[in-house]
Amino acid sequence: MVGQLPLGRIVLRILIGALCVAAVVASYALLGGEFSDTDWKVIGTSTLFALTSSLAAAGLAVGERAALLAAGTVAAAATTFVLVSLGMWVEVDGEGFWRVTAIVAILALESAHVAFSGSRVRPDDPASVVRVTRAAIALAIVSAVMGITPIAGIVSGDGAETLYFEVLGVVLVGQLLCTVLAPPLRRLSAGAERPAVAVPSERERLVSELTAVAERLERLDAGPQVQAECERLRRLARSAAQ
């Protein structure tokens, strides 16, 4: 049954279910007067499950075009869910654990972005759409590398860190811009290539209507007088067209 459902509907059902669980737990906690640690953990786990499921779905959407990217995205999303959930419920304090978790989460997010952008490309897309999509993918790779680098402890120095994160912010803005530009550019190209529909003038409509009336009357198999009137209508149509 699940295999017969479109991927988008499966993801939507997962999102709805996870968000409903979070809402029910939050409502129960509000009615009880306070949020316990378990309540927060259940809400966080449900929300995390919805987010990582969306990332995995983005990877699956590009499975036919890039199987390795799809598998990597799903694996990173699943690993992110496991690590963050484990860290929340077990309350892990180790810095190394959370550094690894953050790196995996960045890989899941950026690979999902690359997969999402790649899955939207169509064979008949104009060159402008292809260029901005490639730019979005390239910037996603750059932002992934730049996001992982400080977590791994490679960037050091106050001045260098400030400049580094400013550049990272610019990269993220460019990545978002290129992603959102693709759909409107596609629509603009489709509008430019669509043939213009000529609007007939009043004279042309009159000629068309007179000719149509004559043809309808002839199909009635009327007598000679009606046939003569039909011919008269045609002469009027021809004179109006001149």
Rosetta constraint file for C-alpha pairs under 8 A:
AtomPair CA 1 CA 5 HARMONIC 6.90 0.50
AtomPair CA 2 CA 10 HARMONIC 7.53 0.50
AtomPair CA 5 CA 9 HARMONIC 6.58 0.50
AtomPair CA 5 CA 10 HARMONIC 6.57 0.50
AtomPair CA 6 CA 10 HARMONIC 6.51 0.50
AtomPair CA 7 CA 11 HARMONIC 6.29 0.50
AtomPair CA 7 CA 57 HARMONIC 7.25 0.50
AtomPair CA 7 CA 61 HARMONIC 7.77 0.50
AtomPair CA 8 CA 12 HARMONIC 6.17 0.50
AtomPair CA 8 CA 57 HARMONIC 7.84 0.50
AtomPair CA 9 CA 13 HARMONIC 6.16 0.50
AtomPair CA 10 CA 14 HARMONIC 6.29 0.50
AtomPair CA 11 CA 15 HARMONIC 6.12 0.50
AtomPair CA 11 CA 53 HARMONIC 6.85 0.50
AtomPair CA 11 CA 54 HARMONIC 6.50 0.50
AtomPair CA 11 CA 57 HARMONIC 6.78 0.50
AtomPair CA 12 CA 16 HARMONIC 6.04 0.50
AtomPair CA 13 CA 17 HARMONIC 6.04 0.50
AtomPair CA 14 CA 18 HARMONIC 6.07 0.50
AtomPair CA 14 CA 50 HARMONIC 6.54 0.50
AtomPair CA 14 CA 53 HARMONIC 7.41 0.50
AtomPair CA 15 CA 19 HARMONIC 5.98 0.50
AtomPair CA 15 CA 50 HARMONIC 4.91 0.50
AtomPair CA 15 CA 51 HARMONIC 7.89 0.50
AtomPair CA 15 CA 53 HARMONIC 7.75 0.50
AtomPair CA 15 CA 54 HARMONIC 7.91 0.50
AtomPair CA 16 CA 20 HARMONIC 5.96 0.50
AtomPair CA 17 CA 21 HARMONIC 6.29 0.50
AtomPair CA 18 CA 22 HARMONIC 6.38 0.50
AtomPair CA 18 CA 46 HARMONIC 4.93 0.50
AtomPair CA 18 CA 47 HARMONIC 6.33 0.50
AtomPair CA 18 CA 49 HARMONIC 6.76 0.50
AtomPair CA 18 CA 50 HARMONIC 5.74 0.50
AtomPair CA 19 CA 23 HARMONIC 6.08 0.50
AtomPair CA 19 CA 46 HARMONIC 6.54 0.50
AtomPair CA 19 CA 47 HARMONIC 6.35 0.50
AtomPair CA 19 CA 50 HARMONIC 7.21 0.50
AtomPair CA 20 CA 24 HARMONIC 6.04 0.50
AtomPair CA 21 CA 25 HARMONIC 6.22 0.50
AtomPair CA 21 CA 43 HARMONIC 7.41 0.50
AtomPair CA 21 CA 46 HARMONIC 6.55 0.50
AtomPair CA 22 CA 26 HARMONIC 6.10 0.50
AtomPair CA 22 CA 42 HARMONIC 6.90 0.50
AtomPair CA 22 CA 43 HARMONIC 4.52 0.50
AtomPair CA 22 CA 44 HARMONIC 7.66 0.50
AtomPair CA 22 CA 46 HARMONIC 5.75 0.50
AtomPair CA 22 CA 47 HARMONIC 6.81 0.50
AtomPair CA 23 CA 27 HARMONIC 6.04 0.50
AtomPair CA 23 CA 43 HARMONIC 7.71 0.50
AtomPair CA 24 CA 28 HARMONIC 6.12 0.50
AtomPair CA 25 CA 29 HARMONIC 6.15 0.50
AtomPair CA 25 CA 39 HARMONIC 6.36 0.50
AtomPair CA 25 CA 42 HARMONIC 7.30 0.50
AtomPair CA 25 CA 43 HARMONIC 6.67 0.50
AtomPair CA 26 CA 30 HARMONIC 6.16 0.50
AtomPair CA 26 CA 35 HARMONIC 7.82 0.50
AtomPair CA 26 CA 39 HARMONIC 7.17 0.50
AtomPair CA 26 CA 43 HARMONIC 7.12 0.50
AtomPair CA 27 CA 31 HARMONIC 6.18 0.50
AtomPair CA 28 CA 32 HARMONIC 6.15 0.50
AtomPair CA 29 CA 33 HARMONIC 6.24 0.50
AtomPair CA 29 CA 34 HARMONIC 5.58 0.50
AtomPair CA 29 CA 35 HARMONIC 5.20 0.50
AtomPair CA 29 CA 36 HARMONIC 7.58 0.50
AtomPair CA 29 CA 39 HARMONIC 6.90 0.50
AtomPair CA 30 CA 34 HARMONIC 6.02 0.50
AtomPair CA 30 CA 35 HARMONIC 7.12 0.50
AtomPair CA 35 CA 39 HARMONIC 5.82 0.50
AtomPair CA 35 CA 40 HARMONIC 6.70 0.50
AtomPair CA 36 CA 40 HARMONIC 6.51 0.50
AtomPair CA 37 CA 41 HARMONIC 6.19 0.50
AtomPair CA 38 CA 42 HARMONIC 6.13 0.50
AtomPair CA 39 CA 43 HARMONIC 6.19 0.50
AtomPair CA 40 CA 44 HARMONIC 5.96 0.50
AtomPair CA 41 CA 45 HARMONIC 5.94 0.50
AtomPair CA 41 CA 88 HARMONIC 6.58 0.50
AtomPair CA 41 CA 89 HARMONIC 6.75 0.50
AtomPair CA 42 CA 46 HARMONIC 6.09 0.50
AtomPair CA 43 CA 47 HARMONIC 6.18 0.50
AtomPair CA 44 CA 48 HARMONIC 5.94 0.50
AtomPair CA 45 CA 49 HARMONIC 6.00 0.50
AtomPair CA 45 CA 85 HARMONIC 6.19 0.50
AtomPair CA 46 CA 50 HARMONIC 6.39 0.50
AtomPair CA 47 CA 51 HARMONIC 6.32 0.50
AtomPair CA 48 CA 52 HARMONIC 6.07 0.50
AtomPair CA 48 CA 81 HARMONIC 6.59 0.50
AtomPair CA 49 CA 53 HARMONIC 5.93 0.50
AtomPair CA 49 CA 81 HARMONIC 6.55 0.50
AtomPair CA 50 CA 54 HARMONIC 6.36 0.50
AtomPair CA 51 CA 55 HARMONIC 6.47 0.50
AtomPair CA 52 CA 56 HARMONIC 6.15 0.50
AtomPair CA 52 CA 77 HARMONIC 5.19 0.50
AtomPair CA 52 CA 78 HARMONIC 6.82 0.50
AtomPair CA 52 CA 80 HARMONIC 7.41 0.50
AtomPair CA 52 CA 81 HARMONIC 6.40 0.50
AtomPair CA 53 CA 57 HARMONIC 6.09 0.50
AtomPair CA 53 CA 77 HARMONIC 7.29 0.50
AtomPair CA 54 CA 58 HARMONIC 6.33 0.50
AtomPair CA 55 CA 59 HARMONIC 6.59 0.50
AtomPair CA 55 CA 73 HARMONIC 7.22 0.50
AtomPair CA 55 CA 74 HARMONIC 7.30 0.50
AtomPair CA 55 CA 77 HARMONIC 6.18 0.50
AtomPair CA 55 CA 108 HARMONIC 6.89 0.50
AtomPair CA 55 CA 109 HARMONIC 6.65 0.50
AtomPair CA 55 CA 112 HARMONIC 5.30 0.50
AtomPair CA 56 CA 60 HARMONIC 6.32 0.50
AtomPair CA 56 CA 73 HARMONIC 6.01 0.50
AtomPair CA 56 CA 74 HARMONIC 4.45 0.50
AtomPair CA 56 CA 75 HARMONIC 7.91 0.50
AtomPair CA 56 CA 77 HARMONIC 5.75 0.50
AtomPair CA 56 CA 78 HARMONIC 7.57 0.50
AtomPair CA 56 CA 112 HARMONIC 7.05 0.50
AtomPair CA 57 CA 61 HARMONIC 6.16 0.50
AtomPair CA 57 CA 74 HARMONIC 7.63 0.50
AtomPair CA 58 CA 62 HARMONIC 7.09 0.50
AtomPair CA 58 CA 70 HARMONIC 7.98 0.50
AtomPair CA 58 CA 73 HARMONIC 7.96 0.50
AtomPair CA 58 CA 112 HARMONIC 5.42 0.50
AtomPair CA 58 CA 113 HARMONIC 7.51 0.50
AtomPair CA 58 CA 115 HARMONIC 5.91 0.50
AtomPair CA 58 CA 116 HARMONIC 5.24 0.50
AtomPair CA 59 CA 63 HARMONIC 6.70 0.50
AtomPair CA 59 CA 69 HARMONIC 6.83 0.50
AtomPair CA 59 CA 70 HARMONIC 4.23 0.50
AtomPair CA 59 CA 71 HARMONIC 7.08 0.50
AtomPair CA 59 CA 72 HARMONIC 7.85 0.50
AtomPair CA 59 CA 73 HARMONIC 5.19 0.50
AtomPair CA 59 CA 74 HARMONIC 6.02 0.50
AtomPair CA 59 CA 111 HARMONIC 7.54 0.50
AtomPair CA 59 CA 112 HARMONIC 5.56 0.50
AtomPair CA 59 CA 115 HARMONIC 5.33 0.50
AtomPair CA 59 CA 116 HARMONIC 7.04 0.50
AtomPair CA 60 CA 70 HARMONIC 5.29 0.50
AtomPair CA 60 CA 71 HARMONIC 7.63 0.50
AtomPair CA 60 CA 74 HARMONIC 7.28 0.50
AtomPair CA 61 CA 70 HARMONIC 7.59 0.50
AtomPair CA 61 CA 115 HARMONIC 7.31 0.50
AtomPair CA 61 CA 116 HARMONIC 7.28 0.50
AtomPair CA 61 CA 119 HARMONIC 6.19 0.50
AtomPair CA 62 CA 66 HARMONIC 5.89 0.50
AtomPair CA 62 CA 67 HARMONIC 7.27 0.50
AtomPair CA 62 CA 69 HARMONIC 7.72 0.50
AtomPair CA 62 CA 70 HARMONIC 6.07 0.50
AtomPair CA 62 CA 115 HARMONIC 5.75 0.50
AtomPair CA 62 CA 116 HARMONIC 7.27 0.50
AtomPair CA 62 CA 118 HARMONIC 6.85 0.50
AtomPair CA 62 CA 119 HARMONIC 5.01 0.50
AtomPair CA 63 CA 67 HARMONIC 4.66 0.50
AtomPair CA 63 CA 68 HARMONIC 7.85 0.50
AtomPair CA 63 CA 69 HARMONIC 7.49 0.50
AtomPair CA 63 CA 70 HARMONIC 5.09 0.50
AtomPair CA 63 CA 71 HARMONIC 7.74 0.50
AtomPair CA 65 CA 119 HARMONIC 7.83 0.50
AtomPair CA 66 CA 70 HARMONIC 6.27 0.50
AtomPair CA 67 CA 71 HARMONIC 6.14 0.50
AtomPair CA 68 CA 72 HARMONIC 6.06 0.50
AtomPair CA 69 CA 73 HARMONIC 6.04 0.50
AtomPair CA 69 CA 111 HARMONIC 7.23 0.50
AtomPair CA 69 CA 115 HARMONIC 6.98 0.50
AtomPair CA 70 CA 74 HARMONIC 6.24 0.50
AtomPair CA 70 CA 115 HARMONIC 7.08 0.50
AtomPair CA 71 CA 75 HARMONIC 6.06 0.50
AtomPair CA 72 CA 76 HARMONIC 6.02 0.50
AtomPair CA 72 CA 111 HARMONIC 7.68 0.50
AtomPair CA 73 CA 77 HARMONIC 6.07 0.50
AtomPair CA 73 CA 107 HARMONIC 7.76 0.50
AtomPair CA 73 CA 108 HARMONIC 5.57 0.50
AtomPair CA 73 CA 111 HARMONIC 5.56 0.50
AtomPair CA 73 CA 112 HARMONIC 5.86 0.50
AtomPair CA 73 CA 115 HARMONIC 7.94 0.50
AtomPair CA 74 CA 78 HARMONIC 6.08 0.50
AtomPair CA 74 CA 108 HARMONIC 7.69 0.50
AtomPair CA 75 CA 79 HARMONIC 6.02 0.50
AtomPair CA 76 CA 80 HARMONIC 6.02 0.50
AtomPair CA 76 CA 104 HARMONIC 6.06 0.50
AtomPair CA 76 CA 105 HARMONIC 7.02 0.50
AtomPair CA 76 CA 107 HARMONIC 6.51 0.50
AtomPair CA 76 CA 108 HARMONIC 4.73 0.50
AtomPair CA 77 CA 81 HARMONIC 6.34 0.50
AtomPair CA 77 CA 105 HARMONIC 7.12 0.50
AtomPair CA 77 CA 108 HARMONIC 5.08 0.50
AtomPair CA 77 CA 109 HARMONIC 7.77 0.50
AtomPair CA 78 CA 82 HARMONIC 6.31 0.50
AtomPair CA 79 CA 83 HARMONIC 6.03 0.50
AtomPair CA 79 CA 104 HARMONIC 7.24 0.50
AtomPair CA 80 CA 84 HARMONIC 5.96 0.50
AtomPair CA 80 CA 101 HARMONIC 6.46 0.50
AtomPair CA 80 CA 104 HARMONIC 6.04 0.50
AtomPair CA 80 CA 105 HARMONIC 5.40 0.50
AtomPair CA 80 CA 108 HARMONIC 7.37 0.50
AtomPair CA 81 CA 85 HARMONIC 5.88 0.50
AtomPair CA 82 CA 86 HARMONIC 5.95 0.50
AtomPair CA 83 CA 87 HARMONIC 6.04 0.50
AtomPair CA 83 CA 101 HARMONIC 6.09 0.50
AtomPair CA 84 CA 88 HARMONIC 6.12 0.50
AtomPair CA 84 CA 101 HARMONIC 6.81 0.50
AtomPair CA 85 CA 89 HARMONIC 6.11 0.50
AtomPair CA 86 CA 90 HARMONIC 5.69 0.50
AtomPair CA 86 CA 91 HARMONIC 7.52 0.50
AtomPair CA 86 CA 92 HARMONIC 7.68 0.50
AtomPair CA 87 CA 91 HARMONIC 5.11 0.50
AtomPair CA 87 CA 92 HARMONIC 4.87 0.50
AtomPair CA 87 CA 93 HARMONIC 7.96 0.50
AtomPair CA 87 CA 98 HARMONIC 7.91 0.50
AtomPair CA 88 CA 92 HARMONIC 7.10 0.50
AtomPair CA 92 CA 97 HARMONIC 7.61 0.50
AtomPair CA 93 CA 97 HARMONIC 7.85 0.50
AtomPair CA 93 CA 98 HARMONIC 7.99 0.50
AtomPair CA 94 CA 98 HARMONIC 6.72 0.50
AtomPair CA 95 CA 99 HARMONIC 6.13 0.50
AtomPair CA 96 CA 100 HARMONIC 6.25 0.50
AtomPair CA 97 CA 101 HARMONIC 6.19 0.50
AtomPair CA 98 CA 102 HARMONIC 5.98 0.50
AtomPair CA 99 CA 103 HARMONIC 6.25 0.50
AtomPair CA 99 CA 151 HARMONIC 6.12 0.50
AtomPair CA 99 CA 152 HARMONIC 7.13 0.50
AtomPair CA 100 CA 104 HARMONIC 6.23 0.50
AtomPair CA 101 CA 105 HARMONIC 6.10 0.50
AtomPair CA 102 CA 106 HARMONIC 6.19 0.50
AtomPair CA 102 CA 151 HARMONIC 7.57 0.50
AtomPair CA 103 CA 107 HARMONIC 6.29 0.50
AtomPair CA 103 CA 148 HARMONIC 5.66 0.50
AtomPair CA 103 CA 151 HARMONIC 7.16 0.50
AtomPair CA 104 CA 108 HARMONIC 6.16 0.50
AtomPair CA 105 CA 109 HARMONIC 6.13 0.50
AtomPair CA 106 CA 110 HARMONIC 6.02 0.50
AtomPair CA 106 CA 144 HARMONIC 6.29 0.50
AtomPair CA 106 CA 147 HARMONIC 7.15 0.50
AtomPair CA 106 CA 148 HARMONIC 7.15 0.50
AtomPair CA 107 CA 111 HARMONIC 5.79 0.50
AtomPair CA 107 CA 144 HARMONIC 6.52 0.50
AtomPair CA 108 CA 112 HARMONIC 5.98 0.50
AtomPair CA 109 CA 113 HARMONIC 6.29 0.50
AtomPair CA 110 CA 114 HARMONIC 6.23 0.50
AtomPair CA 110 CA 140 HARMONIC 5.74 0.50
AtomPair CA 110 CA 141 HARMONIC 6.96 0.50
AtomPair CA 110 CA 143 HARMONIC 7.83 0.50
AtomPair CA 110 CA 144 HARMONIC 6.03 0.50
AtomPair CA 111 CA 115 HARMONIC 6.07 0.50
AtomPair CA 111 CA 140 HARMONIC 7.83 0.50
AtomPair CA 112 CA 116 HARMONIC 5.94 0.50
AtomPair CA 113 CA 117 HARMONIC 6.12 0.50
AtomPair CA 113 CA 137 HARMONIC 7.57 0.50
AtomPair CA 113 CA 140 HARMONIC 7.00 0.50
AtomPair CA 114 CA 118 HARMONIC 6.06 0.50
AtomPair CA 114 CA 136 HARMONIC 7.65 0.50
AtomPair CA 114 CA 137 HARMONIC 5.16 0.50
AtomPair CA 114 CA 140 HARMONIC 6.58 0.50
AtomPair CA 114 CA 141 HARMONIC 7.94 0.50
AtomPair CA 115 CA 119 HARMONIC 5.98 0.50
AtomPair CA 116 CA 120 HARMONIC 6.56 0.50
AtomPair CA 117 CA 121 HARMONIC 7.07 0.50
AtomPair CA 117 CA 133 HARMONIC 6.27 0.50
AtomPair CA 117 CA 136 HARMONIC 7.36 0.50
AtomPair CA 117 CA 137 HARMONIC 6.89 0.50
AtomPair CA 117 CA 179 HARMONIC 6.98 0.50
AtomPair CA 118 CA 133 HARMONIC 7.30 0.50
AtomPair CA 118 CA 137 HARMONIC 7.76 0.50
AtomPair CA 121 CA 125 HARMONIC 6.85 0.50
AtomPair CA 121 CA 130 HARMONIC 7.14 0.50
AtomPair CA 121 CA 133 HARMONIC 7.65 0.50
AtomPair CA 125 CA 129 HARMONIC 6.19 0.50
AtomPair CA 125 CA 130 HARMONIC 6.67 0.50
AtomPair CA 125 CA 186 HARMONIC 6.81 0.50
AtomPair CA 126 CA 130 HARMONIC 6.57 0.50
AtomPair CA 126 CA 186 HARMONIC 7.07 0.50
AtomPair CA 126 CA 189 HARMONIC 6.87 0.50
AtomPair CA 127 CA 131 HARMONIC 6.10 0.50
AtomPair CA 128 CA 132 HARMONIC 6.34 0.50
AtomPair CA 128 CA 185 HARMONIC 7.01 0.50
AtomPair CA 129 CA 133 HARMONIC 6.07 0.50
AtomPair CA 129 CA 181 HARMONIC 7.93 0.50
AtomPair CA 129 CA 182 HARMONIC 5.17 0.50
AtomPair CA 129 CA 183 HARMONIC 7.84 0.50
AtomPair CA 129 CA 185 HARMONIC 6.13 0.50
AtomPair CA 129 CA 186 HARMONIC 6.26 0.50
AtomPair CA 130 CA 134 HARMONIC 6.14 0.50
AtomPair CA 131 CA 135 HARMONIC 6.15 0.50
AtomPair CA 132 CA 136 HARMONIC 6.09 0.50
AtomPair CA 132 CA 178 HARMONIC 5.21 0.50
AtomPair CA 132 CA 179 HARMONIC 7.28 0.50
AtomPair CA 132 CA 181 HARMONIC 7.17 0.50
AtomPair CA 132 CA 182 HARMONIC 6.37 0.50
AtomPair CA 133 CA 137 HARMONIC 6.26 0.50
AtomPair CA 133 CA 178 HARMONIC 6.50 0.50
AtomPair CA 133 CA 179 HARMONIC 6.59 0.50
AtomPair CA 133 CA 182 HARMONIC 6.58 0.50
AtomPair CA 134 CA 138 HARMONIC 6.11 0.50
AtomPair CA 135 CA 139 HARMONIC 6.03 0.50
AtomPair CA 135 CA 175 HARMONIC 7.44 0.50
AtomPair CA 135 CA 178 HARMONIC 6.55 0.50
AtomPair CA 136 CA 140 HARMONIC 6.06 0.50
AtomPair CA 136 CA 174 HARMONIC 7.51 0.50
AtomPair CA 136 CA 175 HARMONIC 4.90 0.50
AtomPair CA 136 CA 176 HARMONIC 7.34 0.50
AtomPair CA 136 CA 177 HARMONIC 7.97 0.50
AtomPair CA 136 CA 178 HARMONIC 5.12 0.50
AtomPair CA 136 CA 179 HARMONIC 5.71 0.50
AtomPair CA 137 CA 141 HARMONIC 6.41 0.50
AtomPair CA 137 CA 175 HARMONIC 7.71 0.50
AtomPair CA 138 CA 142 HARMONIC 6.33 0.50
AtomPair CA 139 CA 143 HARMONIC 5.97 0.50
AtomPair CA 139 CA 171 HARMONIC 6.30 0.50
AtomPair CA 139 CA 172 HARMONIC 7.38 0.50
AtomPair CA 139 CA 174 HARMONIC 7.20 0.50
AtomPair CA 139 CA 175 HARMONIC 5.34 0.50
AtomPair CA 140 CA 144 HARMONIC 6.07 0.50
AtomPair CA 140 CA 172 HARMONIC 7.72 0.50
AtomPair CA 140 CA 175 HARMONIC 6.23 0.50
AtomPair CA 141 CA 145 HARMONIC 6.35 0.50
AtomPair CA 142 CA 146 HARMONIC 6.09 0.50
AtomPair CA 142 CA 171 HARMONIC 7.59 0.50
AtomPair CA 143 CA 147 HARMONIC 5.75 0.50
AtomPair CA 143 CA 168 HARMONIC 6.48 0.50
AtomPair CA 143 CA 171 HARMONIC 6.34 0.50
AtomPair CA 143 CA 172 HARMONIC 6.51 0.50
AtomPair CA 144 CA 148 HARMONIC 6.15 0.50
AtomPair CA 145 CA 149 HARMONIC 6.12 0.50
AtomPair CA 146 CA 150 HARMONIC 7.29 0.50
AtomPair CA 146 CA 168 HARMONIC 6.58 0.50
AtomPair CA 147 CA 151 HARMONIC 7.13 0.50
AtomPair CA 147 CA 168 HARMONIC 7.60 0.50
AtomPair CA 148 CA 152 HARMONIC 6.18 0.50
AtomPair CA 149 CA 153 HARMONIC 6.55 0.50
AtomPair CA 149 CA 154 HARMONIC 5.62 0.50
AtomPair CA 149 CA 155 HARMONIC 6.61 0.50
AtomPair CA 150 CA 154 HARMONIC 5.55 0.50
AtomPair CA 150 CA 155 HARMONIC 5.09 0.50
AtomPair CA 150 CA 156 HARMONIC 7.95 0.50
AtomPair CA 155 CA 160 HARMONIC 7.40 0.50
AtomPair CA 155 CA 161 HARMONIC 6.51 0.50
AtomPair CA 156 CA 160 HARMONIC 6.71 0.50
AtomPair CA 156 CA 161 HARMONIC 6.41 0.50
AtomPair CA 157 CA 161 HARMONIC 5.99 0.50
AtomPair CA 158 CA 162 HARMONIC 6.33 0.50
AtomPair CA 159 CA 163 HARMONIC 6.50 0.50
AtomPair CA 160 CA 164 HARMONIC 5.94 0.50
AtomPair CA 161 CA 165 HARMONIC 6.15 0.50
AtomPair CA 162 CA 166 HARMONIC 6.28 0.50
AtomPair CA 163 CA 167 HARMONIC 6.27 0.50
AtomPair CA 164 CA 168 HARMONIC 6.24 0.50
AtomPair CA 165 CA 169 HARMONIC 6.04 0.50
AtomPair CA 166 CA 170 HARMONIC 6.42 0.50
AtomPair CA 167 CA 171 HARMONIC 6.26 0.50
AtomPair CA 168 CA 172 HARMONIC 6.22 0.50
AtomPair CA 169 CA 173 HARMONIC 6.23 0.50
AtomPair CA 170 CA 174 HARMONIC 6.21 0.50
AtomPair CA 171 CA 175 HARMONIC 6.08 0.50
AtomPair CA 172 CA 176 HARMONIC 6.19 0.50
AtomPair CA 173 CA 177 HARMONIC 6.09 0.50
AtomPair CA 174 CA 178 HARMONIC 6.11 0.50
AtomPair CA 175 CA 179 HARMONIC 6.26 0.50
AtomPair CA 176 CA 180 HARMONIC 6.31 0.50
AtomPair CA 177 CA 181 HARMONIC 6.07 0.50
AtomPair CA 178 CA 182 HARMONIC 6.65 0.50
AtomPair CA 180 CA 184 HARMONIC 7.75 0.50
AtomPair CA 181 CA 185 HARMONIC 6.17 0.50
AtomPair CA 182 CA 186 HARMONIC 6.17 0.50
AtomPair CA 183 CA 187 HARMONIC 6.33 0.50
AtomPair CA 184 CA 188 HARMONIC 6.11 0.50
AtomPair CA 185 CA 189 HARMONIC 6.17 0.50
AtomPair CA 186 CA 190 HARMONIC 6.20 0.50
AtomPair CA 187 CA 191 HARMONIC 6.15 0.50
AtomPair CA 188 CA 192 HARMONIC 6.22 0.50
AtomPair CA 189 CA 193 HARMONIC 6.21 0.50
AtomPair CA 190 CA 194 HARMONIC 6.07 0.50
AtomPair CA 200 CA 204 HARMONIC 5.75 0.50
AtomPair CA 200 CA 205 HARMONIC 6.28 0.50
AtomPair CA 201 CA 205 HARMONIC 6.24 0.50
AtomPair CA 202 CA 206 HARMONIC 6.21 0.50
AtomPair CA 203 CA 207 HARMONIC 6.26 0.50
AtomPair CA 203 CA 240 HARMONIC 6.73 0.50
AtomPair CA 203 CA 241 HARMONIC 6.78 0.50
AtomPair CA 204 CA 208 HARMONIC 6.18 0.50
AtomPair CA 204 CA 241 HARMONIC 6.88 0.50
AtomPair CA 205 CA 209 HARMONIC 6.10 0.50
AtomPair CA 206 CA 210 HARMONIC 6.16 0.50
AtomPair CA 206 CA 237 HARMONIC 7.43 0.50
AtomPair CA 206 CA 240 HARMONIC 7.76 0.50
AtomPair CA 207 CA 211 HARMONIC 6.20 0.50
AtomPair CA 207 CA 237 HARMONIC 4.70 0.50
AtomPair CA 207 CA 238 HARMONIC 7.27 0.50
AtomPair CA 207 CA 240 HARMONIC 6.44 0.50
AtomPair CA 207 CA 241 HARMONIC 6.36 0.50
AtomPair CA 208 CA 212 HARMONIC 6.13 0.50
AtomPair CA 208 CA 237 HARMONIC 7.66 0.50
AtomPair CA 209 CA 213 HARMONIC 6.17 0.50
AtomPair CA 210 CA 214 HARMONIC 6.33 0.50
AtomPair CA 210 CA 233 HARMONIC 6.07 0.50
AtomPair CA 210 CA 234 HARMONIC 6.83 0.50
AtomPair CA 210 CA 236 HARMONIC 7.69 0.50
AtomPair CA 210 CA 237 HARMONIC 5.85 0.50
AtomPair CA 211 CA 215 HARMONIC 6.29 0.50
AtomPair CA 211 CA 233 HARMONIC 6.98 0.50
AtomPair CA 211 CA 234 HARMONIC 5.91 0.50
AtomPair CA 211 CA 237 HARMONIC 6.49 0.50
AtomPair CA 212 CA 216 HARMONIC 6.24 0.50
AtomPair CA 213 CA 217 HARMONIC 6.24 0.50
AtomPair CA 213 CA 230 HARMONIC 7.96 0.50
AtomPair CA 213 CA 233 HARMONIC 7.98 0.50
AtomPair CA 214 CA 218 HARMONIC 6.27 0.50
AtomPair CA 214 CA 229 HARMONIC 7.99 0.50
AtomPair CA 214 CA 230 HARMONIC 4.72 0.50
AtomPair CA 214 CA 231 HARMONIC 7.37 0.50
AtomPair CA 214 CA 233 HARMONIC 6.20 0.50
AtomPair CA 214 CA 234 HARMONIC 6.82 0.50
AtomPair CA 215 CA 219 HARMONIC 6.39 0.50
AtomPair CA 215 CA 230 HARMONIC 7.57 0.50
AtomPair CA 216 CA 220 HARMONIC 6.85 0.50
AtomPair CA 217 CA 221 HARMONIC 7.60 0.50
AtomPair CA 217 CA 222 HARMONIC 7.40 0.50
AtomPair CA 217 CA 226 HARMONIC 7.40 0.50
AtomPair CA 217 CA 227 HARMONIC 7.88 0.50
AtomPair CA 217 CA 230 HARMONIC 6.93 0.50
AtomPair CA 218 CA 222 HARMONIC 6.78 0.50
AtomPair CA 218 CA 226 HARMONIC 7.75 0.50
AtomPair CA 218 CA 227 HARMONIC 6.54 0.50
AtomPair CA 218 CA 230 HARMONIC 7.02 0.50
AtomPair CA 222 CA 226 HARMONIC 5.86 0.50
AtomPair CA 222 CA 227 HARMONIC 6.94 0.50
AtomPair CA 223 CA 227 HARMONIC 6.45 0.50
AtomPair CA 224 CA 228 HARMONIC 6.12 0.50
AtomPair CA 225 CA 229 HARMONIC 6.35 0.50
AtomPair CA 226 CA 230 HARMONIC 6.20 0.50
AtomPair CA 227 CA 231 HARMONIC 6.34 0.50
AtomPair CA 228 CA 232 HARMONIC 6.23 0.50
AtomPair CA 229 CA 233 HARMONIC 6.22 0.50
AtomPair CA 230 CA 234 HARMONIC 6.38 0.50
AtomPair CA 231 CA 235 HARMONIC 6.31 0.50
AtomPair CA 232 CA 236 HARMONIC 6.28 0.50
AtomPair CA 233 CA 237 HARMONIC 6.19 0.50
AtomPair CA 234 CA 238 HARMONIC 6.18 0.50
AtomPair CA 235 CA 239 HARMONIC 6.12 0.50
AtomPair CA 236 CA 240 HARMONIC 6.06 0.50
AtomPair CA 237 CA 241 HARMONIC 6.19 0.50
AtomPair CA 238 CA 242 HARMONIC 6.59 0.50
